Each structure stands twice: as structure tokens, then as C-alpha cells.
Amino acid sequence: MLTFLLWCILFVVCWPLALLALIAYPFIWLLLLPFRIIGVAVHGVLEIIYLAITLPFRLLAAPFRV
């Protein structure tokens, strides 16, 4: 919602730039999509490594939890 409000303000101030941003947004989104996919994959791998490292500590702490 905030993005739309900022776009409306930009449209009032400089409508050609706002229309250019409206047209360019899908292309920029498609350009950045592979980086998002790589980010999700790297985050998943790092999460698995973190869980593998902390698993023994969590298993040792489990019997003492109430």
C-alpha cells in the first residue's frame, strides 16, 4: 500500500517518470528473479547447516525441558 501511495505522489509530481516506472517494473522484477531464487536456495542450505550443527545441543537439552 505504501508503494502505491509513493507511486501516486510520483505521478502527481512527475507523471512521465511514474509511467516509466510502471512500465519498467515488470522487467526489473524479471531481471531480479534469479537472484531471489539463489537467495532462497542459499538461505535453505545455510539453515540446514545451522540445524545440523545445533542438533546435538538440542537433543541434549530436550530431556530437561518441561
C-alpha positions in Angstrom: 0.0 0.0 0.0 2.9 2.3 0.8 4.4 1.6 -2.6 1.2 2.6 -4.3 0.9 5.8 -2.3 4.5 6.7 -3.2 3.8 6.0 -6.9 0.7 8.2 -6.7 2.8 11.0 -5.3 5.4 10.5 -8.0 2.6 10.5 -10.6 1.4 13.9 -9.4 4.9 15.4 -9.2 6.4 13.9 -12.4 3.9 11.8 -14.4 6.4 10.7 -17.2 8.7 9.2 -14.7 5.9 7.5 -12.9 4.7 5.9 -16.2 8.2 4.9 -17.0 8.5 3.2 -13.6 5.2 1.5 -14.1 6.4 0.1 -17.5 9.9 -0.8 -16.2 8.8 -2.5 -13.0 7.9 -5.9 -14.6 11.2 -6.1 -16.5 13.2 -5.2 -13.4 11.2 -7.8 -11.4 12.1 -10.5 -14.1 15.7 -9.4 -14.1 16.0 -9.8 -10.3 14.1 -13.1 -10.1 17.1 -15.4 -10.5 18.8 -13.6 -7.6 15.7 -14.2 -5.4 15.8 -17.9 -6.3 19.5 -18.1 -5.5 18.9 -16.3 -2.2 16.1 -18.7 -1.2 18.4 -21.7 -2.1 21.4 -20.3 -0.2 19.2 -19.5 2.8 17.9 -23.1 2.8 21.4 -24.5 2.7 22.6 -22.3 5.5 19.5 -23.2 7.6 20.2 -26.9 7.1 23.9 -26.5 8.1 22.8 -24.5 11.2 20.3 -27.2 12.2 22.9 -29.9 11.6 25.4 -28.1 13.8 22.9 -27.3 16.6 21.2 -30.7 16.6 23.3 -32.4 19.3 22.8 -29.4 21.6 19.1 -29.5 21.1 19.0 -33.3 21.7 20.9 -32.9 24.9 18.7 -30.1 26.1 15.4 -31.9 25.2 15.1 -34.2 28.3 15.5 -31.2 30.7 12.6 -29.2 29.1 9.3 -29.2 30.9 
